[in-house]
Each structure stands twice: as structure tokens, then as C-alpha cells.
Amino acid sequence: MSALVTVGLAVIAAVAAWGCTLAHASACIARLRAEMQREIAHWQDEAVRARLHAAQVARDAATWAKGRQQGREDVMTVLVAVQERLSGPSLAADDISNS
């Protein structure tokens, strides 16, 4: 009878150990899934921030290029005006002296 009790207790111990192992593994899996979801959410947020930053950089680059082009046009306008002023009176003086 004691052998039968020993076998019974061994089966109960094995089932209890299996149950504890299963519960521990389930808890680890749940913890790892939660951690994975947090990490996925973090990297999704980072991707959104990176996209927003890239869009801002693209807007800034376009604005800078437009401003640079406008600045070039302004400089050319000033240079043409200066050249006209410098050449205008001297031509008029030459015309007056030739007359």
C-alpha cells in the first residue's frame, strides 16, 4: 500500500510541478508581450516624430531655397540699378561734352 501511496504522491507532485511551471511560463509570456507592445508603441511614436521632423526639414529647405532665390534676384536688381546709376551720368556727361 505504501508503494501505491508513493506513486500517487509522485503523480500529484508531477502535476503540481507542471501546473506551477505552466503558470510561471504564462506569466513570463504575458510580461514579455506587454514589454513588446510598449516597445512597439515607443518605436511607432519615434517613427511619427521622425516623419514630422523630416517634413519640417523639407519645409525649411524649401523656404530657404525660395528665400535664397529671392535674395539672388534682389542682389541682381541692386547690381543692375547700381550699374545703371554708374553708367547713366557718365553717358550723359559724355553726350553733353560731345554736343
DSSP file (Angstrom, degrees, kcal/mol; ACC not computed):
  #  RESIDUE AA STRUCTURE BP1 BP2  ACC     N-H-->O    O-->H-N    N-H-->O    O-->H-N    TCO  KAPPA ALPHA  PHI   PSI    X-CA   Y-CA   Z-CA
    1    1 A M     >        0   0    0      0, 0.0     4,-2.1     0, 0.0     5,-0.2   0.000 360.0 360.0 360.0 -34.2    0.0    0.0    0.0
    2    2 A S  H  >  +     0   0    0      1,-0.2     4,-2.2     2,-0.2     5,-0.1   0.826 360.0  54.4 -68.3 -29.2    2.8    2.4    0.7
    3    3 A A  H  > S+     0   0    0      2,-0.2     4,-2.5     1,-0.2    -1,-0.2   0.895 108.0  50.0 -67.9 -40.0    4.1    1.9   -2.9
    4    4 A L  H  > S+     0   0    0      2,-0.2     4,-2.2     1,-0.2    -2,-0.2   0.895 111.5  47.7 -65.1 -39.9    0.7    2.9   -4.2
    5    5 A V  H  X S+     0   0    0     -4,-2.1     4,-2.9     2,-0.2     5,-0.2   0.896 111.4  51.5 -65.8 -41.4    0.7    6.0   -2.0
    6    6 A T  H  X S+     0   0    0     -4,-2.2     4,-2.2     2,-0.2    -2,-0.2   0.914 111.1  46.8 -63.3 -43.7    4.2    6.8   -3.1
    7    7 A V  H  X S+     0   0    0     -4,-2.5     4,-2.2     2,-0.2    -2,-0.2   0.913 113.2  49.8 -64.5 -42.1    3.2    6.5   -6.8
    8    8 A G  H  X S+     0   0    0     -4,-2.2     4,-2.5     2,-0.2    -2,-0.2   0.916 111.7  47.4 -61.9 -45.6    0.1    8.6   -6.2
    9    9 A L  H  X S+     0   0    0     -4,-2.9     4,-2.7     1,-0.2    -1,-0.2   0.865 110.5  53.1 -65.2 -35.7    2.1   11.3   -4.4
   10   10 A A  H  X S+     0   0    0     -4,-2.2     4,-2.4     2,-0.2    -2,-0.2   0.897 110.2  47.4 -65.5 -40.2    4.7   11.3   -7.2
   11   11 A V  H  X S+     0   0    0     -4,-2.2     4,-2.6     2,-0.2    -2,-0.2   0.918 113.0  48.4 -66.4 -43.0    1.9   11.8   -9.7
   12   12 A I  H  X S+     0   0    0     -4,-2.5     4,-2.5     1,-0.2    -2,-0.2   0.913 112.5  48.8 -63.2 -41.9    0.4   14.6   -7.7
   13   13 A A  H  X S+     0   0    0     -4,-2.7     4,-2.8     2,-0.2    -2,-0.2   0.897 111.4  49.7 -64.3 -40.8    3.8   16.2   -7.3
   14   14 A A  H  X S+     0   0    0     -4,-2.4     4,-2.6     2,-0.2    -2,-0.2   0.923 112.7  46.4 -64.8 -43.9    4.4   16.0  -11.1
   15   15 A V  H  X S+     0   0    0     -4,-2.6     4,-2.6     2,-0.2    -2,-0.2   0.908 113.8  48.9 -65.0 -40.8    1.1   17.5  -11.9
   16   16 A A  H  X S+     0   0    0     -4,-2.5     4,-2.7     2,-0.2    -2,-0.2   0.914 112.5  47.9 -64.7 -42.7    1.7   20.3   -9.3
   17   17 A A  H  X S+     0   0    0     -4,-2.8     4,-2.6     2,-0.2    -2,-0.2   0.914 112.4  49.2 -64.4 -42.4    5.1   21.0  -10.7
   18   18 A W  H  X S+     0   0    0     -4,-2.6     4,-2.7     2,-0.2    -2,-0.2   0.916 111.9  49.1 -61.2 -43.6    3.7   21.0  -14.3
   19   19 A G  H  X S+     0   0    0     -4,-2.6     4,-2.5     2,-0.2    -2,-0.2   0.918 112.3  47.2 -62.9 -44.8    1.0   23.4  -13.1
   20   20 A C  H  X S+     0   0    0     -4,-2.7     4,-2.6     2,-0.2    -2,-0.2   0.917 113.5  48.7 -63.7 -42.4    3.5   25.7  -11.4
   21   21 A T  H  X S+     0   0    0     -4,-2.6     4,-2.8     2,-0.2    -2,-0.2   0.912 112.0  49.1 -63.1 -43.1    5.8   25.7  -14.5
   22   22 A L  H  X S+     0   0    0     -4,-2.7     4,-2.5     2,-0.2    -2,-0.2   0.907 112.0  48.1 -62.9 -42.7    2.8   26.4  -16.8
   23   23 A A  H  X S+     0   0    0     -4,-2.5     4,-2.2     2,-0.2    -2,-0.2   0.916 113.5  47.6 -64.6 -43.0    1.7   29.3  -14.6
   24   24 A H  H  X S+     0   0    0     -4,-2.6     4,-2.4     2,-0.2    -2,-0.2   0.922 113.1  47.9 -64.4 -44.0    5.2   30.7  -14.5
   25   25 A A  H  X S+     0   0    0     -4,-2.8     4,-2.6     2,-0.2    -2,-0.2   0.906 111.3  50.8 -64.0 -41.3    5.7   30.4  -18.2
   26   26 A S  H  X S+     0   0    0     -4,-2.5     4,-2.4     2,-0.2    -1,-0.2   0.904 110.7  49.1 -62.7 -41.1    2.3   32.0  -18.9
   27   27 A A  H  X S+     0   0    0     -4,-2.2     4,-2.5     2,-0.2    -2,-0.2   0.907 112.0  48.6 -65.2 -41.8    3.3   34.9  -16.6
   28   28 A C  H  X S+     0   0    0     -4,-2.4     4,-2.7     2,-0.2    -2,-0.2   0.919 112.0  48.9 -63.4 -43.6    6.6   35.3  -18.4
   29   29 A I  H  X S+     0   0    0     -4,-2.6     4,-2.5     2,-0.2    -2,-0.2   0.919 111.8  48.5 -63.2 -43.5    5.0   35.3  -21.8
   30   30 A A  H  X S+     0   0    0     -4,-2.4     4,-2.3     2,-0.2    -2,-0.2   0.914 112.8  48.5 -63.0 -42.3    2.4   37.8  -20.7
   31   31 A R  H  X S+     0   0    0     -4,-2.5     4,-2.4     1,-0.2    -2,-0.2   0.916 112.8  47.7 -64.1 -43.3    5.1   40.1  -19.3
   32   32 A L  H  X S+     0   0    0     -4,-2.7     4,-2.6     2,-0.2    -2,-0.2   0.879 111.0  51.2 -66.4 -37.8    7.2   39.8  -22.4
   33   33 A R  H  X S+     0   0    0     -4,-2.5     4,-2.6     2,-0.2    -2,-0.2   0.922 110.8  48.3 -64.0 -43.1    4.2   40.5  -24.6
   34   34 A A  H  X S+     0   0    0     -4,-2.3     4,-2.2     2,-0.2    -2,-0.2   0.917 113.0  48.1 -63.0 -42.9    3.4   43.6  -22.6
   35   35 A E  H  X S+     0   0    0     -4,-2.4     4,-2.3     1,-0.2    -2,-0.2   0.903 111.4  50.6 -63.3 -41.0    7.0   44.7  -22.9
   36   36 A M  H  X S+     0   0    0     -4,-2.6     4,-2.7     2,-0.2    -2,-0.2   0.904 109.6  50.4 -63.7 -41.8    7.0   44.1  -26.6
   37   37 A Q  H  X S+     0   0    0     -4,-2.6     4,-2.5     2,-0.2    -2,-0.2   0.895 110.5  49.8 -64.1 -39.9    3.8   46.1  -27.0
   38   38 A R  H  X S+     0   0    0     -4,-2.2     4,-2.4     2,-0.2    -2,-0.2   0.911 112.3  47.6 -63.9 -41.5    5.4   49.0  -25.1
   39   39 A E  H  X S+     0   0    0     -4,-2.3     4,-2.5     2,-0.2    -2,-0.2   0.903 111.4  50.2 -67.4 -40.2    8.5   48.9  -27.2
   40   40 A I  H  X S+     0   0    0     -4,-2.7     4,-2.3     2,-0.2    -2,-0.2   0.929 111.8  48.3 -61.8 -44.8    6.4   48.7  -30.4
   41   41 A A  H  X S+     0   0    0     -4,-2.5     4,-2.4     1,-0.2    -2,-0.2   0.900 110.6  52.2 -62.5 -40.3    4.4   51.8  -29.3
   42   42 A H  H  X S+     0   0    0     -4,-2.4     4,-2.4     1,-0.2    -2,-0.2   0.943 112.3  43.9 -60.7 -48.3    7.6   53.6  -28.4
   43   43 A W  H  X S+     0   0    0     -4,-2.5     4,-2.2     2,-0.2    -1,-0.2   0.816 111.2  54.2 -71.8 -29.1    9.1   53.0  -31.9
   44   44 A Q  H  X S+     0   0    0     -4,-2.3     4,-2.2    -5,-0.2    -1,-0.2   0.918 110.0  47.8 -66.2 -41.7    5.9   53.9  -33.6
   45   45 A D  H  X S+     0   0    0     -4,-2.4     4,-2.6     1,-0.2    -2,-0.2   0.911 111.3  50.8 -62.6 -41.9    5.9   57.2  -31.7
   46   46 A E  H  X S+     0   0    0     -4,-2.4     4,-2.6     1,-0.2    -1,-0.2   0.895 108.8  51.7 -62.3 -39.5    9.6   57.7  -32.7
   47   47 A A  H  X S+     0   0    0     -4,-2.2     4,-2.5     2,-0.2    -1,-0.2   0.902 109.7  49.1 -64.7 -40.5    8.7   57.0  -36.3
   48   48 A V  H  X S+     0   0    0     -4,-2.2     4,-2.5     2,-0.2    -2,-0.2   0.932 112.4  48.1 -63.3 -45.2    5.9   59.6  -36.2
   49   49 A R  H  X S+     0   0    0     -4,-2.6     4,-2.5     1,-0.2    -2,-0.2   0.898 111.6  50.4 -62.0 -39.6    8.3   62.1  -34.6
   50   50 A A  H  X S+     0   0    0     -4,-2.6     4,-2.7     2,-0.2    -2,-0.2   0.903 110.3  49.5 -66.1 -40.4   10.9   61.3  -37.3
   51   51 A R  H  X S+     0   0    0     -4,-2.5     4,-2.4     2,-0.2    -2,-0.2   0.916 112.2  48.2 -63.5 -42.5    8.3   61.8  -40.1
   52   52 A L  H  X S+     0   0    0     -4,-2.5     4,-2.3     2,-0.2    -2,-0.2   0.912 112.6  48.4 -63.7 -42.3    7.2   65.1  -38.6
   53   53 A H  H  X S+     0   0    0     -4,-2.5     4,-2.7     2,-0.2    -2,-0.2   0.914 111.0  50.4 -64.3 -42.3   10.8   66.2  -38.3
   54   54 A A  H  X S+     0   0    0     -4,-2.7     4,-2.4     1,-0.2    -2,-0.2   0.899 110.7  49.6 -62.9 -40.0   11.6   65.2  -41.9
   55   55 A A  H  X S+     0   0    0     -4,-2.4     4,-2.4     2,-0.2    -1,-0.2   0.904 111.3  49.3 -64.8 -40.4    8.6   67.1  -43.1
   56   56 A Q  H  X S+     0   0    0     -4,-2.3     4,-2.8     2,-0.2    -2,-0.2   0.909 111.0  49.6 -64.5 -42.2    9.7   70.2  -41.1
   57   57 A V  H  X S+     0   0    0     -4,-2.7     4,-2.7     2,-0.2    -2,-0.2   0.905 110.6  50.3 -63.1 -41.2   13.2   69.9  -42.5
   58   58 A A  H  X S+     0   0    0     -4,-2.4     4,-2.3     2,-0.2    -2,-0.2   0.914 111.9  47.5 -63.9 -42.3   11.8   69.6  -46.1
   59   59 A R  H  X S+     0   0    0     -4,-2.4     4,-2.7     2,-0.2    -2,-0.2   0.921 112.8  49.1 -63.3 -43.1    9.6   72.7  -45.5
   60   60 A D  H  X S+     0   0    0     -4,-2.8     4,-2.8     1,-0.2    -2,-0.2   0.902 110.9  49.9 -63.2 -40.7   12.6   74.6  -44.1
   61   61 A A  H  X S+     0   0    0     -4,-2.7     4,-2.6     2,-0.2    -1,-0.2   0.912 112.1  47.6 -64.7 -41.7   14.8   73.6  -47.0
   62   62 A A  H  X S+     0   0    0     -4,-2.3     4,-2.4     2,-0.2    -2,-0.2   0.916 113.5  47.8 -65.1 -42.2   12.1   74.8  -49.5
   63   63 A T  H  X S+     0   0    0     -4,-2.7     4,-2.7     2,-0.2    -2,-0.2   0.916 112.5  49.1 -64.0 -43.0   11.7   78.0  -47.6
   64   64 A W  H  X S+     0   0    0     -4,-2.8     4,-2.8     2,-0.2    -2,-0.2   0.920 111.7  48.8 -62.6 -44.2   15.4   78.6  -47.5
   65   65 A A  H  X S+     0   0    0     -4,-2.6     4,-2.5     2,-0.2    -2,-0.2   0.909 112.5  48.2 -63.1 -41.8   15.8   77.8  -51.3
   66   66 A K  H  X S+     0   0    0     -4,-2.4     4,-2.5     2,-0.2    -2,-0.2   0.918 113.5  47.2 -64.3 -43.3   12.9   80.2  -52.1
   67   67 A G  H  X S+     0   0    0     -4,-2.7     4,-2.7     2,-0.2    -2,-0.2   0.882 111.1  51.6 -65.3 -38.8   14.5   82.9  -49.9
   68   68 A R  H  X S+     0   0    0     -4,-2.8     4,-2.6     2,-0.2    -2,-0.2   0.924 110.7  48.1 -63.8 -43.4   17.9   82.3  -51.4
   69   69 A Q  H  X S+     0   0    0     -4,-2.5     4,-2.4     2,-0.2    -2,-0.2   0.920 112.7  48.4 -62.8 -43.3   16.4   82.7  -54.9
   70   70 A Q  H  X S+     0   0    0     -4,-2.5     4,-2.4     1,-0.2    -2,-0.2   0.900 110.9  51.7 -63.0 -40.2   14.6   85.9  -53.8
   71   71 A G  H  X S+     0   0    0     -4,-2.7     4,-2.7     2,-0.2    -2,-0.2   0.904 108.6  50.6 -63.5 -41.6   17.8   87.2  -52.3
   72   72 A R  H  X S+     0   0    0     -4,-2.6     4,-2.7     2,-0.2    -2,-0.2   0.929 110.8  48.8 -60.7 -44.6   19.7   86.5  -55.6
   73   73 A E  H  X S+     0   0    0     -4,-2.4     4,-2.3     1,-0.2    -2,-0.2   0.898 111.5  50.0 -62.6 -39.7   17.0   88.3  -57.5
   74   74 A D  H  X S+     0   0    0     -4,-2.4     4,-2.4     2,-0.2    -2,-0.2   0.916 111.1  48.6 -64.5 -42.9   17.3   91.3  -55.1
   75   75 A V  H  X S+     0   0    0     -4,-2.7     4,-2.8     1,-0.2    -2,-0.2   0.921 111.4  49.7 -63.4 -43.3   21.0   91.4  -55.4
   76   76 A M  H  X S+     0   0    0     -4,-2.7     4,-2.6     2,-0.2    -1,-0.2   0.903 110.4  50.8 -62.5 -40.6   20.8   91.3  -59.2
   77   77 A T  H  X S+     0   0    0     -4,-2.3     4,-2.3     2,-0.2    -1,-0.2   0.921 112.0  46.9 -62.1 -44.0   18.3   94.1  -59.1
   78   78 A V  H  X S+     0   0    0     -4,-2.4     4,-2.8     2,-0.2    -2,-0.2   0.920 112.5  49.9 -64.7 -43.7   20.5   96.2  -56.9
   79   79 A L  H  X S+     0   0    0     -4,-2.8     4,-2.7     1,-0.2    -2,-0.2   0.910 111.5  48.2 -62.8 -41.7   23.6   95.5  -59.1
   80   80 A V  H  X S+     0   0    0     -4,-2.6     4,-2.6     2,-0.2    -1,-0.2   0.919 112.7  48.8 -64.1 -42.4   21.7   96.5  -62.2
   81   81 A A  H  X S+     0   0    0     -4,-2.3     4,-2.3     2,-0.2    -2,-0.2   0.913 112.7  47.6 -64.0 -42.3   20.5   99.7  -60.5
   82   82 A V  H  X S+     0   0    0     -4,-2.8     4,-2.8     2,-0.2    -2,-0.2   0.922 112.4  49.3 -64.4 -43.6   24.0  100.5  -59.4
   83   83 A Q  H  X S+     0   0    0     -4,-2.7     4,-2.8     1,-0.2     5,-0.3   0.906 111.3  49.4 -63.0 -41.0   25.4   99.8  -62.8
   84   84 A E  H  X S+     0   0    0     -4,-2.6     4,-2.5     2,-0.2    -1,-0.2   0.898 112.3  48.3 -64.7 -39.5   22.7  102.0  -64.4
   85   85 A R  H  < S+     0   0    0     -4,-2.3     5,-0.3     2,-0.2    -2,-0.2   0.914 114.6  45.5 -66.4 -41.7   23.5  104.8  -62.0
   86   86 A L  H  X S+     0   0    0     -4,-2.8     4,-0.7     1,-0.2    -2,-0.2   0.904 122.3  35.4 -69.6 -39.7   27.2  104.5  -62.6
   87   87 A S  H  X S+     0   0    0     -4,-2.8     4,-1.9    -5,-0.2     5,-0.2   0.770 108.8  67.0 -85.7 -25.5   26.9  104.3  -66.4
   88   88 A G  H  X S+     0   0    0     -4,-2.5     4,-2.2    -5,-0.3     5,-0.2   0.963 103.7  38.8 -62.5 -58.6   23.9  106.7  -66.7
   89   89 A P  H  > S+     0   0    0      0, 0.0     4,-2.9     0, 0.0     5,-0.2   0.872 115.2  53.6 -64.4 -36.3   25.5  110.0  -65.6
   90   90 A S  H  X S+     0   0    0     -4,-0.7     4,-2.4    -5,-0.3    -2,-0.2   0.891 110.0  47.6 -68.0 -36.3   28.8  109.3  -67.3
   91   91 A L  H  X S+     0   0    0     -4,-1.9     4,-2.6     2,-0.2    -1,-0.2   0.910 112.9  49.0 -67.0 -40.5   27.0  108.7  -70.6
   92   92 A A  H  X S+     0   0    0     -4,-2.2     4,-2.3     2,-0.2    -2,-0.2   0.902 111.5  49.2 -65.7 -39.5   25.0  111.8  -70.1
   93   93 A A  H  X S+     0   0    0     -4,-2.9     4,-2.5     2,-0.2    -2,-0.2   0.902 112.0  48.8 -65.7 -40.4   28.2  113.7  -69.4
   94   94 A D  H  X S+     0   0    0     -4,-2.4     4,-1.9     1,-0.2    -2,-0.2   0.898 111.2  50.1 -64.8 -39.6   29.8  112.3  -72.5
   95   95 A D  H  X S+     0   0    0     -4,-2.6     4,-1.0     2,-0.2    -2,-0.2   0.904 112.2  47.5 -65.4 -39.7   26.8  113.2  -74.5
   96   96 A I  H  < S+     0   0    0     -4,-2.3     3,-0.4     1,-0.2    -2,-0.2   0.911 113.0  47.4 -68.1 -42.4   26.9  116.8  -73.2
   97   97 A S  H  < S+     0   0    0     -4,-2.5    -1,-0.2     1,-0.2    -2,-0.2   0.813 111.3  51.7 -71.3 -27.9   30.6  117.2  -73.8
   98   98 A N  H  <        0   0    0     -4,-1.9    -1,-0.2     1,-0.2    -2,-0.2   0.693 360.0 360.0 -78.6 -19.0   30.2  115.8  -77.4
   99   99 A S     <        0   0    0     -4,-1.0    -1,-0.2    -3,-0.4    -2,-0.2   0.467 360.0 360.0 -80.1 360.0   27.4  118.2  -78.2
